[in-house]
Amino acid sequence: MATNEEGGRRYLRGETPRIGDVMDIEEMQERVDRWIGQFEEGYFPPAIIMLRLAEEVGELAREINDRFGMKPKRPDEPEGSVELELGDCLFVLISLANSLDIRLDDVFTAVMEKFQARDANRWTRKTSP
């Protein structure tokens, strides 16, 4: 078993991951692909996955609004979890990327470079770390 700098358990390929394991995005994409690959239907078309992502983002918005916003849930609405809704969004986003053969680690690197160049002087920097 490997650990990361924070002492968390590092997921190793070939192991069965557990809650609390640390995975990089490539490993997440592989895991989602293995999950979906076991079913005849495979990936849904991108437009359908996008609709599912919109649905999951709406459920996340409802949880955020309940916890931090001005619209608490009605007593008859089930308890939810911001964390689980974020996880649902992540799963569907990874599914969309996989269905389009997009490596999210490459996309993340490119978008961070874009933000770092475009917004380098946009915000007030902290004077100490």
N, C-alpha and C positions, 0 to 999 in steps of 0.2 A: 504494500500500500504506500503510495506517495502522498505527500502533503504539500499544500501551497504555503506561501509566505505567512498567511494568517493562521496557519495550523489546521486548516480545513482539509478534509480527505479529498484527494485528487482522483477523479474518475479515470480509470485506465481502460483502454479499448479491450473488449473481450470480457470485461467484468460486467456483472449486473449492477447498474448504478443504484445508489440509495439517495434518499433525501439528504441534503447537505453536501453531496459530492460536488466538486467543481468541474465543470465541463467548458471547453471552448466552443465557439459557435459552429466550427466545422464538425465537432463531435455531436452537437445537437442536430445539425442537418443530417448526419449519417443515421442517428437514432430515429428521427422522424421518418427517414426514407426506409429504414428496415421495418418500422411499424406499418407504414402504408403499403410497402411492397409485399406484405403477406396476404393482401386481399386482392381478389380478381379485379375489382373496380379500379384499383390504383388511385392515382391523383385525379381529382375532379378537374374540369377545364378551369383555366385561370379566372374567367369571369364569375364562375360559381364560387371559387375560393375567395374572391374579392368580396362577394356578397356575404359570405360567412364571416370574413374579417370585419366587415361593417357591423354585423350582428354582434360579434364579440366585443368590439369597441363600444357599442351601445350598452352592453351589459357592464362593462368596466366603468363607463360614464355614470351609470346608475349607482354603482357602489361608491364611486368618488363623491357623487352628489349626496348620497346618504351620510357618508362619514364626514365629509368636509364642507358640504354645500348647504344650501338653504332649503333643500327638499328631502327631509327624512322619509324613510319608507313608511307605508301604512302598516298597521299592526298585522294585517293578513298577508303581507309580503314576506317571502322566505329570507332568512339570513343569508348573506353572501360574503364574499371575501375579495378584497382588492387584489390580494396576492394570486388567488386562483384565477381571477378574470385576466390579470396580466399574463399568467401562464397560458390561458386559452388563446389570447391574442398572439403570444409568441409562437405557439404551436402552429396556428393558422398562417402566420407570416412566414414561418420556415417552410410550411407546405407550399405556399405560393412561390417562394424563391426556388425550392426544389423542382417544382413543376415547370419552371422556366429555365432550369439549369443555371441559376445565379448563385455564385458563392458569396454568402453574406459577409465573410471576413474581408474579401476584396472590396465589396461595396462599402463596408464600414470604414475601411482605410481611406478610400476615395472621398467619402463624405466628410470625414474628419479633416482631411487636407483642405477641402473646400471651405469648411467653417473656419479653420485656423487662418487661412489666407484672407477670406472675405471679412471676417469679424474680428481680426486681430486687435483693432483699436476701437471697436464698437462699444465695449462695456468698460466700466471702471475696474481696473485691476486692484486686487487686494495688495496692501503694502507689506503684509507678512503672511507666511504660509499657514 
